[in-house]
Amino acid sequence: MKLTLFSRLIASYLIIFILVTIVSVYAIFQLHQLNRGTRQMLRINTPLLDCVEKLTNSILSQLRYQKKYILTRDMLLFDQFLSAKEEFNKFFSQALAMADTQEKKESLGKIKSHLERFETFTDKEVEYLRKNQPYPKRTVEREIEKSADEILDELKKLEAYSRHDLHQGMKMLGESASSARKLVIAMSAIAILVLVATSIFLTNSITRPLATLMDKTRDISRGVFECDLKIASPPELAELAGAFNLMCAKLNRVDQMKSDFFSSMSHELRTPLTSIKEGISLLRDGSGGTITDKQKRLLAILSDESKRLIDLVNSLLDLSKMEAGMMTYVFEQAGLTPLIEKAMMEMTPLIEAKKITLETTLDGKLPPLLIDRERILQAVRNLIGNALKFTPEGGRVRVSVQQLNHEVKVSITDTGPGIPKKDLNTIFEKFSQAPLMDSNQIKGTGLGLAIVKYIITAHGGRVWAENEPEQGSSFAFVLPV
């Protein structure tokens, strides 16, 4: 089942939403892990370091107060000693509860053992003093100091363990943060690539059929009504393509009917028009009796108009044959320059009447071409006649012929009103004429350039127009050597 445009858009947005959600959830999870690790360090190692500092201060206070009490026997100092002792026990319990590694627990166990020894000797010394009994003072004091030193050493070890764990935790958090950052960047990059690929695919699935449709529309504007538009997906555009093909088929039938009508009409008109022309010629020659000068002028006008109608009918017949592919071409090796010279010679009366300057640049070393002489002569006549017709009196027409690589180029340039740029692509279509700058100029039938295009195309060449409005126009065609 082919997805509609709406379904494709929804699917694309859903993919984008899922990718964004995955990246966001992973980033939130990593932040949670980092936050938990940070809380773990703040909850254990940092408070444990604080406890070690307080335990150190407490054991030192006990030593200080105990020595002062021994010297002064002041009960206030003894109370301060007991207070320091209680404080040490309280902090020791807190440290024991926060110990999270075996090294810390073993260190606290040794501190407890040394503390018991320290308390034993301090209690004995106090008891000896209260009973006024003699005792080995130096030995007892040495044991008390030794126990205190051992406690302080273990507290330093405990501090070292805590700082090491804190450093390792910070290092692990840094590595985790770095890994998480890299992974989030990688996931984001992958998500962006998937989003870009999805967007390109979706856009291409919409714009490619539309581009095909636009190209086909341009073909129709040029009069090509081929019903070969194939768009299978999406369904909306596939349905539009079907309707478009149906329209092309109907336009093709209408165009064929029009061509058949013109062909039939031309056949039917040529015979009576020829008879009218011959009748007019006989009357002008006096076959029907003497005619006045006024009648002669009238008959001359009728003869010109009948000739114009016959030329129009002949052009319609030629165009109908070319469109139907029934035009017969007799190809032979011939030079192009003599045909152009002949066409210019035929135009001499018009050139002299309008006082037009005719400039020619003819390459006498052109190779012979495989052409139908009569049809190429007809194309050259149409182009030169078109340039002369739309060039004002006293203007200039330039005809040039030159060889370019494996082609021969013929160019006819005039100083007429020019053709707007928007009409350069349609000027070679039948019945198409560019709007004239001067309304007093004679309008043509719109068939001459269409016939030129069919003839040149049949010879394997191409024809085009170039110009700027109000600066004249240039018509050119090339034929293969």
Summary of the structure (lengths in Angstrom):
residues: 481
radius of gyration: 54.7
end to end distance: 53.7
largest distance: 182.9
contacts: 1389
relative contact order: 0.06
helix: 70%
strand: 9%
